[in-house]
Amino acid sequence: MFWFLLIALVVVVAAVTLAVVGGGESTALPDAEPERLTDPLPVTRPVHRADVEALRLPLALRGYRMLDVDDALSRLGAELAERDARIAELEASLAGAQAMASGAGRGLVEEPEDSAGPPPVQDSPPAPPGLPAPPTEPGTPPDAPEEPRR
């Protein structure tokens, strides 16, 4: 059994040696091309969610290539800053429009701010002389004519 294991070990070592050397070929293996970012984030339009999901960063010896990661992160950071500025601008214009609309609405209708009861009843135009004044609320009798004061 010992001789069988020894022969098997010699055959395996010979096969590995021939595979590494190339089986007698005189040319060495060509250097592998380093991976590059083939489909970077678009430059001509804003970055969309699908662009970020489709982004595949190439691997290097110890993780990802720093240059490609830095480029992608700086582009995403610039896009986010631009969108944040646009959102702030739109929110400010919306707040200004709402303030103008509420200011214009207050100018048309005057409402008491501190009264808790029903809104005040506006006086009706005075009745012509000789006729009783119309009732202020439905179902109430008209007021009696006032007597002259002495």
Secondary structure by P-SEA (a helix, b strand, c coil): caaaaaaaaaaaaaaaaaaaacccccccccccccccccccccccccccaaaaaabbbbbccccccaaaaaaaaaaaaaaaaaaaaaaaaaaaaaaaaaaaaaaaaaaacccccccccccccccccccccccccccccccccccccccccc
